Amino acid sequence: GVGKTTLAREVYNDRSVQDFKFDLKAWVCLSDNFNVLSISRAILESITSAPCDLKALNEVQVELKKAVDGKKILLVVDDVWNEDYSSWEDLKAPFLVAAPNSKIILTTRHSHVASTMGPIEHYNLKRLSDEDCWSVFMKHAFEGRDVDGHQISELYRKKIDGKCGGLPLAL
């Protein structure tokens, strides 16, 4: 992809984010499996660092609500595909008691999925330019060795840029 997860991970781990003094931080990855119960359990496990054996959504959400009540949280929900409004409402219900300035970051390929969450800021990542693709390729292919990029055939450069298609992970 264009680096959504990588960017979210950088933000999540960034020192300046620590200055916001979040009481709790959690990261969950969804992919195409959007099950409110399993996601709520994963978030609870991430926040409490303890396994969750609860089977009913209501029980999990009560515990989640207790865990976040009055606390400033940072939650990353990575690789979201689901745009079902009622499922999102169920998932975010326990977080309504979190402290002001809590943050939920979600990554998705689809902007309409992000808008389902409500009034939020959207950041659309763009593909890399050919020049930036080349820069990333040179950095990783030659691992910091001093190689003159101009010595590499223009033909190879165009092939690499074409294969990359602006996607850093393609490199």
Secondary structure per residue as TSV (DSSP state, phi and psi in degrees):
chain	resnum	aa	ss	phi	psi
A	1	G	-	360.0	-167.1
A	2	V	-	-85.5	-4.6
A	3	G	S	109.2	23.9
A	4	K	H	-60.5	-49.5
A	5	T	H	-65.0	-41.8
A	6	T	H	-61.1	-44.6
A	7	L	H	-63.9	-44.8
A	8	A	H	-60.9	-40.4
A	9	R	H	-64.8	-40.3
A	10	E	H	-62.2	-43.4
A	11	V	H	-63.8	-47.2
A	12	Y	H	-56.8	-39.5
A	13	N	H	-97.1	-2.0
A	14	D	-	-66.7	139.5
A	15	R	H	-60.8	-38.6
A	16	S	H	-67.5	-27.0
A	17	V	H	-67.6	-32.2
A	18	Q	H	-62.8	-26.0
A	19	D	T	-64.8	-20.3
A	20	F	T	-75.6	-8.1
A	21	K	-	53.1	58.8
A	22	F	-	-70.7	136.1
A	23	D	S	-74.7	-35.1
A	24	L	E	-137.0	141.7
A	25	K	E	-130.2	140.0
A	26	A	E	-145.7	149.2
A	27	W	E	-133.8	126.2
A	28	V	E	-131.8	142.0
A	29	C	E	-111.1	129.8
A	30	L	E	-103.2	-45.2
A	31	S	E	56.9	-141.2
A	32	D	T	-90.8	3.0
A	33	N	-	-96.0	101.3
A	34	F	-	-111.5	92.2
A	35	N	-	-120.0	113.9
A	36	V	H	-57.2	-39.5
A	37	L	H	-63.7	-50.4
A	38	S	H	-67.4	-35.2
A	39	I	H	-68.0	-44.3
A	40	S	H	-61.0	-40.8
A	41	R	H	-64.4	-42.7
A	42	A	H	-62.1	-40.9
A	43	I	H	-65.4	-44.6
A	44	L	H	-61.0	-43.5
A	45	E	H	-63.3	-39.0
A	46	S	H	-66.6	-40.9
A	47	I	H	-71.1	-41.9
A	48	T	H	-93.8	-12.2
A	49	S	S	57.1	32.4
A	50	A	S	-136.3	146.8
A	51	P	-	-65.8	147.9
A	52	C	-	-115.1	117.6
A	53	D	-	-102.6	4.9
A	54	L	-	-66.1	142.5
A	55	K	-	-105.9	-22.0
A	56	A	S	-100.4	137.1
A	57	L	H	-56.4	-44.0
A	58	N	H	-58.3	-43.4
A	59	E	H	-63.9	-43.6
A	60	V	H	-63.3	-44.0
A	61	Q	H	-70.1	-30.9
A	62	V	H	-63.3	-44.9
A	63	E	H	-65.9	-39.3
A	64	L	H	-64.1	-42.8
A	65	K	H	-61.3	-43.1
A	66	K	H	-61.2	-40.8
A	67	A	H	-67.3	-33.9
A	68	V	H	-101.7	-7.5
A	69	D	T	-54.7	116.9
A	70	G	T	74.1	3.4
A	71	K	-	-100.8	146.9
A	72	K	-	-86.3	119.2
A	73	I	E	-119.6	152.6
A	74	L	E	-122.8	117.3
A	75	L	E	-122.7	127.6
A	76	V	E	-108.8	125.3
A	77	V	E	-113.6	107.3
A	78	D	E	-99.3	138.9
A	79	D	E	64.9	57.8
A	80	V	E	-87.9	132.6
A	81	W	-	-116.2	-25.1
A	82	N	-	-76.5	136.3
A	83	E	-	-121.6	18.9
A	84	D	-	-75.7	111.6
A	85	Y	H	-58.2	-44.0
A	86	S	H	-66.4	-35.0
A	87	S	H	-64.2	-41.1
A	88	W	H	-65.1	-39.8
A	89	E	H	-61.0	-43.4
A	90	D	H	-61.7	-43.6
A	91	L	H	-66.8	-41.2
A	92	K	H	-86.6	-6.7
A	93	A	G	-52.0	-47.4
A	94	P	G	-64.3	-21.8
A	95	F	G	-84.4	-5.3
A	96	L	G	-67.5	-17.7
A	97	V	G	-94.9	1.0
A	98	A	S	-68.1	160.1
A	99	A	-	-66.5	156.0
A	100	P	T	-57.0	154.0
A	101	N	T	70.2	12.9
A	102	S	-	-68.6	154.2
A	103	K	E	-132.1	138.9
A	104	I	E	-120.9	122.3
A	105	I	E	-109.1	129.4
A	106	L	E	-126.5	144.5
A	107	T	E	-111.0	138.9
A	108	T	E	-155.7	156.0
A	109	R	S	-82.8	-17.9
A	110	H	-	-117.7	118.7
A	111	S	H	-64.1	-29.9
A	112	H	H	-67.5	-25.6
A	113	V	H	-67.5	-43.7
A	114	A	H	-62.3	-38.7
A	115	S	H	-69.2	-19.0
A	116	T	H	-63.9	-29.3
A	117	M	T	-69.4	-18.2
A	118	G	-	116.0	-159.6
A	119	P	S	-72.6	99.2
A	120	I	-	-137.2	163.8
A	121	E	-	-86.2	137.5
A	122	H	-	-107.5	138.4
A	123	Y	-	-125.7	111.0
A	124	N	-	-93.8	122.3
A	125	L	-	-84.6	139.1
A	126	K	-	-100.5	158.0
A	127	R	-	-67.6	155.6
A	128	L	-	-71.2	148.3
A	129	S	-	-71.1	164.6
A	130	D	H	-57.7	-39.5
A	131	E	H	-64.1	-43.4
A	132	D	H	-67.9	-37.7
A	133	C	H	-58.4	-44.8
A	134	W	H	-63.0	-42.0
A	135	S	H	-60.6	-46.3
A	136	V	H	-63.5	-43.6
A	137	F	H	-59.6	-48.3
A	138	M	H	-61.4	-40.7
A	139	K	H	-63.4	-44.6
A	140	H	H	-85.3	-34.4
A	141	A	H	-70.0	-34.6
A	142	F	T	-111.6	7.7
A	143	E	T	41.2	51.4
A	144	G	T	81.9	-5.7
A	145	R	-	-67.0	149.1
A	146	D	-	-79.0	95.6
A	147	V	-	-121.5	131.8
A	148	D	-	-80.2	112.8
A	149	G	G	-60.5	-23.6
A	150	H	G	-73.3	-19.0
A	151	Q	G	-75.2	-21.3
A	152	I	S	-81.1	132.9
A	153	S	-	-50.7	138.9
A	154	E	H	-60.2	-31.7
A	155	L	H	-62.0	-46.3
A	156	Y	H	-64.2	-39.6
A	157	R	H	-61.0	-44.8
A	158	K	H	-65.1	-37.4
A	159	K	H	-64.4	-43.3
A	160	I	H	-65.4	-45.9
A	161	D	H	-59.8	-40.9
A	162	G	H	-65.3	-41.5
A	163	K	H	-68.2	-36.5
A	164	C	H	-65.7	-43.7
A	165	G	T	58.8	23.6
A	166	G	T	83.4	4.0
A	167	L	-	-102.5	114.9
A	168	P	G	-58.7	-34.6
A	169	L	G	-69.5	-18.6
A	170	A	G	-71.6	-17.7
A	171	L	-	-82.5	360.0
